[in-house]
Amino acid sequence: MLIYQLNEIIVRLLDEKDEQHLVQWLSDPAVLQYYEGRDRPHDLNLVRENFYRQDDAAHRCMVEYEGKPIGYIQFYELEEEERNEYGYGDTDEIIYGTDQFIGEAGYWNRGIGTQLVQSMLAYLVNDKQARKVVMDPQSWNERAISCYEKCGFRKVRLLPEHELHEGQMRDCWLMEYAL
């Protein structure tokens, strides 16, 4: 099911035919360095468990560029636990979170990630009435942080030892786009 299309970028819900793309990308050490960790390569069973059998409200989507599957994005409205963890427990604003990666390394460093994040922001603000959108990239991931800052996100606060990555708890930045 199509979520949106903006220029060359199509974002649509995952379907079964996307499993093999996710397995390919999430078994590539170059991709895993930034998403999930090189110590967590995914086979078909792990992809199904993590992307198809989750019982939550996240919308898990395939990203296509010029008709070719190149990556993954998910978006979700923050629930009470995340609101409290991120310091938004005292507001009833509509706040969404996103996570994404481009799995086809040949599409890195071409500005496509920036286009993807900008298009998702437009969708969440215009169609879902989000007042804020948040992400929590690992603090060492300068490429992602730079992309998000280009899209209007700002670092709000450091989240110490927030995410397990390659056997270590890593610091992350809470980054926010606010209207």
C-alpha positions as YAML, in Angstrom:
chain: A
units: angstrom
residues:
- id: 1
  name: MET
  ca: [0.00, 0.00, 0.00]
- id: 2
  name: LEU
  ca: [1.35, 3.39, -1.03]
- id: 3
  name: ILE
  ca: [1.99, 5.81, 1.84]
- id: 4
  name: TYR
  ca: [3.21, 8.66, -0.39]
- id: 5
  name: GLN
  ca: [5.21, 9.53, -3.48]
- id: 6
  name: LEU
  ca: [7.28, 12.67, -3.83]
- id: 7
  name: ASN
  ca: [9.31, 13.10, -7.00]
- id: 8
  name: GLU
  ca: [11.54, 10.02, -7.37]
- id: 9
  name: ILE
  ca: [10.83, 8.71, -3.85]
- id: 10
  name: ILE
  ca: [8.04, 6.23, -3.12]
- id: 11
  name: VAL
  ca: [7.29, 5.09, 0.43]
- id: 12
  name: ARG
  ca: [4.98, 2.10, 0.72]
- id: 13
  name: LEU
  ca: [4.13, -0.45, 3.37]
- id: 14
  name: LEU
  ca: [6.32, -3.57, 3.43]
- id: 15
  name: ASP
  ca: [4.97, -6.69, 1.79]
- id: 16
  name: GLU
  ca: [6.29, -10.24, 1.57]
- id: 17
  name: LYS
  ca: [8.33, -9.61, -1.57]
- id: 18
  name: ASP
  ca: [10.46, -7.13, 0.40]
- id: 19
  name: GLU
  ca: [11.84, -9.78, 2.77]
- id: 20
  name: GLN
  ca: [14.80, -10.63, 0.55]
- id: 21
  name: HIS
  ca: [15.83, -6.98, 0.20]
- id: 22
  name: LEU
  ca: [15.86, -6.63, 3.98]
- id: 23
  name: VAL
  ca: [17.87, -9.84, 4.37]
- id: 24
  name: GLN
  ca: [20.39, -8.62, 1.79]
- id: 25
  name: TRP
  ca: [20.77, -5.17, 3.36]
- id: 26
  name: LEU
  ca: [20.79, -6.37, 6.96]
- id: 27
  name: SER
  ca: [23.48, -8.95, 6.29]
- id: 28
  name: ASP
  ca: [25.78, -6.35, 4.65]
- id: 29
  name: PRO
  ca: [28.46, -5.20, 7.15]
- id: 30
  name: ALA
  ca: [28.54, -1.73, 5.55]
- id: 31
  name: VAL
  ca: [24.83, -1.22, 6.34]
- id: 32
  name: LEU
  ca: [24.99, -2.99, 9.70]
- id: 33
  name: GLN
  ca: [27.73, -0.63, 10.85]
- id: 34
  name: TYR
  ca: [25.01, 2.05, 11.05]
- id: 35
  name: TYR
  ca: [21.79, 0.06, 11.58]
- id: 36
  name: GLU
  ca: [21.48, -2.90, 13.98]
- id: 37
  name: GLY
  ca: [25.24, -3.58, 14.26]
- id: 38
  name: ARG
  ca: [27.67, -5.86, 12.46]
- id: 39
  name: ASP
  ca: [27.22, -8.44, 15.21]
- id: 40
  name: ARG
  ca: [23.53, -8.78, 14.29]
- id: 41
  name: PRO
  ca: [23.31, -9.92, 10.67]
- id: 42
  name: HIS
  ca: [19.74, -10.81, 9.77]
- id: 43
  name: ASP
  ca: [18.62, -13.99, 8.10]
- id: 44
  name: LEU
  ca: [15.08, -14.51, 6.83]
- id: 45
  name: ASN
  ca: [13.75, -15.60, 10.24]
- id: 46
  name: LEU
  ca: [15.18, -12.55, 12.02]
- id: 47
  name: VAL
  ca: [13.82, -10.21, 9.32]
- id: 48
  name: ARG
  ca: [10.38, -11.76, 9.71]
- id: 49
  name: GLU
  ca: [10.57, -11.47, 13.50]
- id: 50
  name: ASN
  ca: [11.78, -7.85, 13.55]
- id: 51
  name: PHE
  ca: [9.91, -6.40, 10.59]
- id: 52
  name: TYR
  ca: [6.77, -8.47, 10.01]
- id: 53
  name: ARG
  ca: [5.70, -9.97, 13.34]
- id: 54
  name: GLN
  ca: [5.91, -6.97, 15.64]
- id: 55
  name: ASP
  ca: [2.75, -6.15, 17.58]
- id: 56
  name: ASP
  ca: [3.01, -2.38, 17.73]
- id: 57
  name: ALA
  ca: [1.70, 0.66, 15.92]
- id: 58
  name: ALA
  ca: [4.77, 1.32, 13.74]
- id: 59
  name: HIS
  ca: [4.28, 1.63, 10.00]
- id: 60
  name: ARG
  ca: [7.13, -0.32, 8.40]
- id: 61
  name: CYS
  ca: [7.85, 0.79, 4.86]
- id: 62
  name: MET
  ca: [9.99, 0.13, 1.82]
- id: 63
  name: VAL
  ca: [11.68, 3.11, 0.20]
- id: 64
  name: GLU
  ca: [11.93, 3.10, -3.58]
- id: 65
  name: TYR
  ca: [13.97, 5.54, -5.63]
- id: 66
  name: GLU
  ca: [13.31, 5.78, -9.35]
- id: 67
  name: GLY
  ca: [11.32, 2.54, -9.05]
- id: 68
  name: LYS
  ca: [14.08, 0.53, -7.31]
- id: 69
  name: PRO
  ca: [13.87, -0.62, -3.67]
- id: 70
  name: ILE
  ca: [16.80, 1.07, -1.90]
- id: 71
  name: GLY
  ca: [15.92, 1.29, 1.78]
- id: 72
  name: TYR
  ca: [13.62, 1.14, 4.75]
- id: 73
  name: ILE
  ca: [11.77, 3.67, 6.90]
- id: 74
  name: GLN
  ca: [9.36, 3.28, 9.78]
- id: 75
  name: PHE
  ca: [7.25, 5.89, 11.52]
- id: 76
  name: TYR
  ca: [5.11, 5.75, 14.64]
- id: 77
  name: GLU
  ca: [3.32, 8.06, 17.02]
- id: 78
  name: LEU
  ca: [5.20, 8.18, 20.31]
- id: 79
  name: GLU
  ca: [3.46, 6.24, 23.06]
- id: 80
  name: GLU
  ca: [3.46, 7.12, 26.75]
- id: 81
  name: GLU
  ca: [6.67, 5.25, 27.62]
- id: 82
  name: GLU
  ca: [8.68, 6.96, 24.86]
- id: 83
  name: ARG
  ca: [7.11, 10.33, 25.65]
- id: 84
  name: ASN
  ca: [8.26, 10.02, 29.25]
- id: 85
  name: GLU
  ca: [11.72, 8.72, 28.31]
- id: 86
  name: TYR
  ca: [12.29, 11.62, 25.89]
- id: 87
  name: GLY
  ca: [10.83, 14.30, 28.19]
- id: 88
  name: TYR
  ca: [7.49, 14.83, 26.45]
- id: 89
  name: GLY
  ca: [5.28, 13.30, 29.15]
- id: 90
  name: ASP
  ca: [3.69, 16.64, 30.01]
- id: 91
  name: THR
  ca: [2.35, 17.45, 26.53]
- id: 92
  name: ASP
  ca: [-0.49, 16.06, 24.46]
- id: 93
  name: GLU
  ca: [1.03, 17.26, 21.17]
- id: 94
  name: ILE
  ca: [1.11, 14.76, 18.32]
- id: 95
  name: ILE
  ca: [4.73, 13.55, 18.20]
- id: 96
  name: TYR
  ca: [6.07, 10.99, 15.73]
- id: 97
  name: GLY
  ca: [9.33, 9.09, 15.64]
- id: 98
  name: THR
  ca: [11.11, 7.69, 12.60]
- id: 99
  name: ASP
  ca: [13.96, 5.28, 11.89]
- id: 100
  name: GLN
  ca: [15.44, 4.73, 8.45]
- id: 101
  name: PHE
  ca: [18.34, 3.47, 6.44]
- id: 102
  name: ILE
  ca: [19.38, 3.28, 2.82]
- id: 103
  name: GLY
  ca: [20.36, -0.33, 2.22]
- id: 104
  name: GLU
  ca: [21.82, 0.09, -1.24]
- id: 105
  name: ALA
  ca: [25.26, 1.57, -0.55]
- id: 106
  name: GLY
  ca: [25.49, 2.82, -4.15]
- id: 107
  name: TYR
  ca: [22.78, 5.34, -3.23]
- id: 108
  name: TRP
  ca: [24.71, 6.78, -0.27]
- id: 109
  name: ASN
  ca: [26.14, 10.31, -0.41]
- id: 110
  name: ARG
  ca: [23.80, 11.39, -3.20]
- id: 111
  name: GLY
  ca: [21.37, 13.48, -1.13]
- id: 112
  name: ILE
  ca: [18.67, 10.80, -1.26]
- id: 113
  name: GLY
  ca: [18.61, 10.37, 2.52]
- id: 114
  name: THR
  ca: [17.96, 14.09, 2.90]
- id: 115
  name: GLN
  ca: [15.13, 13.89, 0.33]
- id: 116
  name: LEU
  ca: [13.68, 10.90, 2.16]
- id: 117
  name: VAL
  ca: [13.72, 12.58, 5.57]
- id: 118
  name: GLN
  ca: [12.29, 15.82, 4.14]
- id: 119
  name: SER
  ca: [9.50, 13.95, 2.37]
- id: 120
  name: MET
  ca: [8.64, 11.98, 5.52]
- id: 121
  name: LEU
  ca: [8.55, 15.22, 7.53]
- id: 122
  name: ALA
  ca: [6.13, 16.73, 5.02]
- id: 123
  name: TYR
  ca: [3.94, 13.62, 5.19]
- id: 124
  name: LEU
  ca: [3.90, 13.50, 9.01]
- id: 125
  name: VAL
  ca: [3.22, 17.23, 9.39]
- id: 126
  name: ASN
  ca: [0.64, 17.55, 6.61]
- id: 127
  name: ASP
  ca: [-1.14, 14.18, 6.72]
- id: 128
  name: LYS
  ca: [-0.67, 13.07, 10.34]
- id: 129
  name: GLN
  ca: [-0.72, 16.57, 11.92]
- id: 130
  name: ALA
  ca: [2.54, 15.96, 13.78]
- id: 131
  name: ARG
  ca: [3.72, 18.97, 15.77]
- id: 132
  name: LYS
  ca: [7.10, 17.36, 16.45]
- id: 133
  name: VAL
  ca: [9.12, 14.54, 14.88]
- id: 134
  name: VAL
  ca: [11.98, 12.93, 16.77]
- id: 135
  name: MET
  ca: [14.90, 10.60, 16.05]
- id: 136
  name: ASP
  ca: [17.66, 9.19, 18.24]
- id: 137
  name: PRO
  ca: [20.79, 8.55, 16.14]
- id: 138
  name: GLN
  ca: [23.90, 7.26, 17.85]
- id: 139
  name: SER
  ca: [26.15, 10.18, 18.79]
- id: 140
  name: TRP
  ca: [29.07, 8.94, 16.66]
- id: 141
  name: ASN
  ca: [26.98, 8.77, 13.46]
- id: 142
  name: GLU
  ca: [27.96, 12.17, 12.07]
- id: 143
  name: ARG
  ca: [26.66, 11.44, 8.57]
- id: 144
  name: ALA
  ca: [23.12, 10.77, 9.84]
- id: 145
  name: ILE
  ca: [23.22, 13.69, 12.26]
- id: 146
  name: SER
  ca: [24.34, 16.04, 9.48]
- id: 147
  name: CYS
  ca: [21.51, 14.81, 7.24]
- id: 148
  name: TYR
  ca: [18.92, 15.36, 9.98]
- id: 149
  name: GLU
  ca: [20.26, 18.84, 10.77]
- id: 150
  name: LYS
  ca: [20.00, 19.75, 7.06]
- id: 151
  name: CYS
  ca: [16.33, 18.76, 7.31]
- id: 152
  name: GLY
  ca: [15.67, 21.08, 10.26]
- id: 153
  name: PHE
  ca: [16.21, 18.72, 13.21]
- id: 154
  name: ARG
  ca: [18.19, 19.97, 16.19]
- id: 155
  name: LYS
  ca: [19.94, 18.12, 18.97]
- id: 156
  name: VAL
  ca: [17.76, 18.38, 22.07]
- id: 157
  name: ARG
  ca: [19.61, 16.23, 24.58]
- id: 158
  name: LEU
  ca: [22.14, 13.46, 24.90]
- id: 159
  name: LEU
  ca: [20.71, 10.06, 25.82]
- id: 160
  name: PRO
  ca: [23.57, 8.28, 27.64]
- id: 161
  name: GLU
  ca: [23.96, 4.55, 26.96]
- id: 162
  name: HIS
  ca: [20.65, 4.53, 25.11]
- id: 163
  name: GLU
  ca: [21.11, 1.79, 22.51]
- id: 164
  name: LEU
  ca: [22.92, -1.54, 22.36]
- id: 165
  name: HIS
  ca: [25.14, -1.59, 19.27]
- id: 166
  name: GLU
  ca: [27.87, -4.11, 18.57]
- id: 167
  name: GLY
  ca: [28.04, -5.27, 22.17]
- id: 168
  name: GLN
  ca: [28.19, -1.83, 23.77]
- id: 169
  name: MET
  ca: [25.62, 0.59, 25.10]
- id: 170
  name: ARG
  ca: [25.95, 3.69, 22.92]
- id: 171
  name: ASP
  ca: [25.05, 7.30, 23.55]
- id: 172
  name: CYS
  ca: [22.42, 8.74, 21.24]
- id: 173
  name: TRP
  ca: [21.20, 12.23, 20.49]
- id: 174
  name: LEU
  ca: [17.53, 13.00, 20.85]
- id: 175
  name: MET
  ca: [16.93, 15.11, 17.77]
- id: 176
  name: GLU
  ca: [13.73, 17.06, 17.24]
- id: 177
  name: TYR
  ca: [11.95, 18.76, 14.38]
- id: 178
  name: ALA
  ca: [9.34, 21.11, 15.79]
- id: 179
  name: LEU
  ca: [6.81, 23.40, 14.15]
...
